[in-house]
Structures are given as C-alpha cells and as structure tokens.
Amino acid sequence: MLAEIIAVGSEMLTPHRQDTNSLFLTAGLNDLGVTVAFKTIVGDNRSHLTAAARIALQRADIIVFSGGLGPTEDDLTRECAAEALGLTLQQDPLVLESLRQRFAARNIPMPPNNMRQADVISGAELLPNANGSAPGQYLDTDITTPSGRIVRKIVLLLPGPPKELKPLFDTEAKPRLAAALPPRFLARRILRMALIPESTVDARTAPIYKQFTDVETTILAGHGEIQLHFLCTKPTLAAAQARVDELTTLIQREMGDDIFSADDRSLPEVVLNLLDLSGHTLSVAESCTGGLLAERITAVPNSSRVFSGGLVTYSNESKTTLANVPQPVLDEHGAVSSPVARLLAEGVRDRLGTTLALSITGIAGPTAPSGPQPNPDAAKPVGLVYIALATPEGTGIRELKIMGDRDRVRLWATMHALELLRHHLL
C-alpha cells in the first residue's frame, strides 16, 4: 500500500521551520510494510489544502495529515479533509466537554474558537491526545473515483507538535493501522561507496537491479559518497529479506572492494574496525583540513582503542616544530608538496609511536596561500592536495586535484585519506 504524508503549516514554507514529523511517520509506516510514496507541505490556505487532499486521495491508499488541528482560523485540516472526502463535520459533545474541563482546570474561560477542535469528520474515530487539546482522527472508508470505481482509503488526522504527534501515532494510530492492513514486512539494505561518480555506479549496477522489479532501488550521492538503497515489501520478513540480500550479493560481486559498507556503517567506522582487526594503530598530521580527519575518526565511539591522536600543523612553523619537517624542505618545495606530505606522515608516526600514520596538506582556497616571498606554494592551484600514508614498509603518497569550494576540498581530502588507508588495510 502507498501512503502520502501532508504536513500542514505555512511556517514550514519559510526558511525558519522544517517538517520533521514526516521522518518519524515514514519510519512508523515502513514498520507496517507501507511505502511512503509522496510527501507534501501545504500552507494554511483552504483552497490549497483541499486541493492537496483531493490529489492525495487519488494516488495514495493512506493519507496522513500532520498539523492544522488547533483552534485558530488558520487551522483548516478538519474542514479541508472533510471537503475533499465529500463528508460533513459533526461536533462531538464529549470532546467539547473535555475541552471545557481543560480550561476550567486552569481557571481560564474557553474561547469560542476552541469549539472547532470538537469537530469530527463523519464516520471518523477519535484518537485521544494525552498531551494536547486536539484529538486525532482515524477514518477507514470507501470513496468513489471519477471513473466510478469504489476504493478503500484510510485517512489520519494528527496534531502538529511532535510531542503530541509521536505518542498519539504510536499508541493510537499505529495499532489501528496494523489491525486494518494485511500483514506486510519491509526489508532494506544499504551499500555505501566513496569517491566514485554516481553515473559510473549506475552504469555498472543498473543492469542488475533492473531485473529485480519487486525491489525499490534508490541511488543517493553527496559528500563524496554514493549510497545504494534497496527496499522490498513481502508478506513475510524472511521473503523480503531474502530478495534484498540476493540483489545485494550480485551488486557486491560487481562493485567489489569499491563498496566499503554493506551494513550502513560509515567510512570511519569501517576503517577503525579494520585497524582493530589487523592490530594497527593510527595517528594523523593535518594541515589544510585543520583537524577534520581526526574529528571524523573520534566521532566513532571507542576510537581510542586504535587512534592515538593527531597534529594540526597549519603553519609552516608548526610543521617544523611538531612534525620535524626541515625548513629547507619547506623553502624549496613548499608546504603543499609530496616531500612535505611524506615528512608529516613519518614525523607524526615517530612522534606518537603508531604503526600507521596519515597526513594531509593542500590548498583549500578560496585563494592560494600568501606569506613571505618567494613562496613556492603561491602559484599552485586551489584544490591541490597531497595525502601520505606512512607504514612500517614505507610511505605512499597520493596527489589530488579536488574541485569545489573550501568545504568540499577539505571534506573530500579526508575521504581520500580514509579510502587510501582502507585499501591498504584490505
């Protein structure tokens, strides 16, 4: 079954507020084997919201509204959902009395507009809201399509505040959906790859995943990483998982070691695990990345078991005093050079006593470095990066030309460093 989530509120159409409820609702619906096919954000406008509700009723089996159940004139979800369904609203006396008692307990007269919160779509079941004044509504009904077919629709009206929506969905809405829907189970797998063009991944994997018409495949690209998401829904979890695993195995055969994770672990997590398994320890020396590599490594819990620490050798003076890079080498080759990358890696490895060490030095931009003249780095292009990996057997160096702004150069430099280390450990 397909679901659509309609988030109601003009504030979510500004730069200042985001719709986070739909993420929670998607996870909850997926647990029931329901695929969320559409998400819509609509402002507090009656014609817009009614139109969105009508469109959702045409293309989804389950429509979940979040927000717009308050007492004010711009809380329009009840009215618009009822209009789209061709149903009327009826005032529930028990809800009305509950609202009056809620205000009386606070010694506050109830404003007349709060009476709107007692309006219920004809045939809907009320969902008690233990954390707010607006109850939710659950409607399982049949509608007639423009072609004359009778189809089943489930409509949910939920309050907008997350502290109200989440417990109400879990305790009231989800059990009703589970009882109303046929048993369906959803299985998913995620394959992660680094530093490979999205088009290359798709060209190599599309001939495989297109054969699995019952598995939904999504390719996501960003931050130097490509992710392949596989999603399958079947009457049993075992059947869904088996189908996803079959596709995953074929993709792994095709992509080989380009895949760094088949269980959704991050690249730093995978590298740290490989270090642990191989008995190695790691240190880093960073110039243009300014500690970003160490930050990504230490973001993983218990990374101290293999990661000793690092040096941020941003200035030429720090490269000399902290990592023992000779000043004549800096004068001749510049800080952004193969010899300096090598000496940084070997220097931090010796200083911290680790078996392996990574170094990064480069020009992140937006302009070439300045400083005392003549400066050997002044004519070098933005995005030039050198990475070195010092090992007991020797030191390897990689020269890179990374395109993009300063943040992209720095992030991709760390990705390259981690990938260099991962392939060495493999």
N, C-alpha and C positions, 0 to 999 in steps of 0.2 A: 504494500500500500504506500501511496505517496502522500506526503504532508506538506503543508505550506504554513510558515510562521509569519504573522503580520504584527510587527511592532508599531504601536500607535503612540504618537507624541511628536509635536513639532520641534521639541528640544533636540531630538535625535537627528534632525536635519540641519543642525548647526555644527560648527567645529568643536563645541564645548562638551557634548554628551555623546556617548556611544551606546549602541544596543548590545548589552552583554547577556540579556536574558535568552536570546536565541541560541547562544552557545550551550547553555545549560539545557534548554529544551531539546536541542538536537541530540545531545548525548542521551537524554531520557527516552526520546522516541526511538533512537537506534537500539537501545536496550530491548525494545519490544519488537525489533525487526522491521521498524518503519523507516523508510528513507525520506529524508527531508529534501524535497526537490526544488523548493522555492523559498526565498526569504524576502519580505517586503517591508519597507519602512514608510509609513504614511503619516503626514501631519494631521493636526486637529482640524480637519476640514470635512464637512459632512459629505459632499459630493465625491471627493477624492476617496474617502474611506469606504463609502458604499460601493464605488466602482471597483476598488481593490478587492472587497469582499466578494463581489459577483465574479470577478476573474478567478479568484481562488476557488470558488465553488465549481467552476467549470473544469479546473485542471488538477485539483487535489482531492484526495479522499478524506483527509483530516485537515481541518483548518484551526490553527491555534492563534488566538488574539492575545497579545500582552499589552496591558495598559488601557487607558481610556475608560476606566470604571469608577472614576471619582465622582464627586458631587457637583462639579462646576459645569458651566455651559459648554465648555470645550471638551468635556468627557463624553464622547459620542459613540463608543463601541457598541453598547447595547442597542441603540437606535439603528445604527448602520447595519449591524449584523442581522437584526430582525427584518429590516427593509430588504436586504439582499436575499434573504430566505423567503420573503413573502409572508412573514408571520407577524403577529402583534405582540406588544408588551403588556404584561399584566402585573399589577402591584401586589407583592406578596406581603400579607399582613404580619406574618411572623418576623420577616426581615425588618419591616418598618418598626415594629415594637422593639426589636433588638437594637436598632439604631437609636431610638428614643431613650432606652435604658442606658446605652453607652454614653450619651450626652448627659443624662441625669446624674450618672455616677460622678461626673466631673463638675456638676452644678453649672452646666452651660446649656442655655436654650438651644434646641436643634434648629438650625436654619432651614427654611423650607426647601432649599435646593438639595438637601441631603436625602429627601424623599425619593429622588431619582435612583438612588442606589438600591431601592427595593423593587425596581422594575425588572421583570424576568421575562425572557423570551418564551412564548407559548410552547409548552411541551418540554422545556429545559429543566434539568435537575440542578438544584442549588448545591454549590460546593462551599462548605463552611470555611471562613477565613479567620483563623485563630489569632492572626497578627495584624488585622486591619479591619476597616469598616465595610469594605466592599466584598461581598461574596463572589466566588467564581460561578460559572455556569457550564453545564455539560449537556449537549444535545446530540442525540443519536437519531437521525431522521432520514426519510426518503424525500428526494426532490425530483421534479420532472425536468429533464433537459429540454433545450429548444427543439431537439429532434423528436421529442416525445418519449424518450427512454426514462425509466424510473431508476435512479441510482441512490445508493446509500452514502450519506455524508455524516461525519462526526465533527461537531463544532465545539471548541473550547474557548471560553472567555476567562482570562486570568488577570489579576491585578498587576500593575506595572512594577511597583517596588520589589526588588529582588528578595528582600527579607519576608515578603508576603508570598510572592510567586513560587519560590523554590519549595518551601514546606507544603504549600497547598497542592502543587503539582505532584509531589512525592506521595503525600498521604491521601489525597482525594482523587486527583485526575488519573494518575498512572495506574492504580488498581482497577479503575473502571475501564480504561483502555485495554489493559491486559485481559480482562474478562470478556470484552466485546470483540477482540480481534482474534483471528486464527493464529495458532502458535507459529511464530516465525523467529528465526535466530540469525543473527548477523555476525559474520566473521570478517576480520580485516588483518592485513599485513602491510607493513611499510618497509620499502627498500630505500636506502639512502646512499647517494654517491656525491663525491666532491669534485669540483673543478672540471666538469665535463659539460659541454654545451647541451642545452635542452634538446635541440634538434638532433644531435648525434644520438642521444639516449632514445629518443622516439623512433628514429630511423632503424635502430637495431632491435628495439623491443616491440614496436607496433605489429610486425608480422606474427608475433607470438600472442600478445594479449588480445588481438582482434579475433582470435579463434575462440576465446572464452567469452561468449556473448552473455553469459549469466554472471560475469564478474565485472563490476564497475571499476574502471581504471582511470586514475587521475594523476597527471604529472604536475608537480609543483616545483618552481625554480625560484631561488633567491638566496642571497648571502653566500654565494659560491657553492651552493648545494642543490642537487636535484633529488626530489623525492618521488617515488612511485607508490601510490596508494591503491591497494586492491580491496574491494568491498563486495561481499557476496551474502545474499539472504536465501535461506533454505528452511524447510520445515523442521530440520534438526540442526543443532550446532555442529555435530560431527560432519554432516554433509557439507555445510557451508565452509567449515574449516578445511576439509579435505580438498575442496575445489580451489580455495585460495592458496593452499600450500602447493598444490600441483602447478599452478601458474607461477608461483614464486620460485619453485625449483627450476623451471625452464628458463626464467629470466636470469637466475643466478648462473646457470650454465653459460648463457650468452655473455653476460657482463663480467663474470669472473671477479678478479680482485678489485675491479673498479667499484664494486659495492663494499662500502665499509661497515654497513649495518643492515641486518635483516630483522632486527627486533626493536627498532626505533631508538637505539642508543645513539647519543651524539658522538661526533668525531673525537673530542677529548676523552669521553668515557671509553671508547674503543681503544684508543692509544694507551691510556693508562692501564687498561686490562692486559694489553699485550706486553707492556713493560713489566707488569707484575708476573705474568706467566713466564717471561724469559729471564727474570731475575735481574733486570737492569734498573738503574736509577738515572734520573734526568735532572739537568739544570739548564737554564736559558740565559742568554745575553741579548738584550733588545735595545735597538736604537730608535728607528722611526716608529715602531709600534708602541713604544713607551710603557711596556708592561702589560699590553693587551693579551699577549700569548700566555703569560703567567696567570692573568686573571681568568682566562678561559679554562686553563688547566685546574686552577684551585677552586673554580666554581663546582667541580665534581667532589662530592663528599669523600673523605678518606684519601684524597690525592697525595697526602704527605707520606703514604707508605712507599711511594716511588719517586715523588718530586721533591727535590731538596730545596730549591729556591732559584732565584734569578737576580740578574743585574740589569738595571736600566741605565745604559751607558749612552745618554743622549748627546752630551757634548764630547768634543774630541778629548778634552782633559780627562773626563771620566773613563773614556776608553783606555787611556794610558794608565791612570791611577788604579782603576778597579780590575781591568782585564789584561793589563801588561802589554797593551798594543804599543810598540815603539813609535815615538814621534816621527822619526824619519820615514816610516811606512805611511803614516797619515799624510805627511808633507808630499810624498811622491805620488801616491795612488789616490788619496782622498778617503774620507770615511766611508763613502759608498763605493766599495770595490771588493773584488774577490779576495785579495790578501787580507784586508781588514776583517771581512766576514770569517775567514778561516781563523785568524788570531783571536777573535772574540769567542768563537766556539771553544777553541782549545784553551783559552785563558780561563773561562768560567768552569770548564770541566776540571782543570787543575785546581782552581781555587776552591771549588765546592766538593771535590773528590767524588764525582759521579762517573758512572761508566759511559754515559752518553750526554751530549750537550748540543743544543740548537742555538744558532744566532741569527738575527735579522738586522740588516742595515739597508737603508734605502732612502728615496726621496718621495715623501708622501704628498708634497705640494701644499698649497697651490702653486708655489714658485720654487725654483732651485734655491738651495741654501746660500746664504751670504756669510760673510766673515772676513777675516784678514786675507788680503790678497798677496800673492796669487792663490786662489782656491781651486784645487783640482776638481771639485765637485760642481763648480759654478755652471759649467756647460753641459752637465748631464741632464737627461730628460726627467720630468716628473713621472713617477711610476717605475723607475729603475730600482729594483730590489735584489739584494743578494742574500741567500739563505745558506747557512753551512750546518752540517751535521758532523760533529766530532765523535769518533768511535775508537775503541782500542786498536782497530786495524788501520785507522787513518781518518782523514777528513774529506767529505764530499761537499761540493759547492754547486748551487743552482742559481743561475742568473735569470731574472724575470723582468718582463715589461708589462706592468699591470695598468690597464686603462681605468679611468674614472676619477672621481673626486678623492679628497684626502681620506674620508672614512672608508671608502671602498678599497683603496690601496692598502690601508692598514689591516682591514679585515681579511682581505684575500691573501695578504702576506702570511698571516697566522694560519690560514687554511693550507697554504702551500707547505708551510713548515710542518704542520701536523701530518699531512699526507706523505711528505718525504720520510718522516720518522716511521709512519705506519708501514709503508712499503719496505723500509729497511728491516723492521721487526718481522714482517711476514717472510 
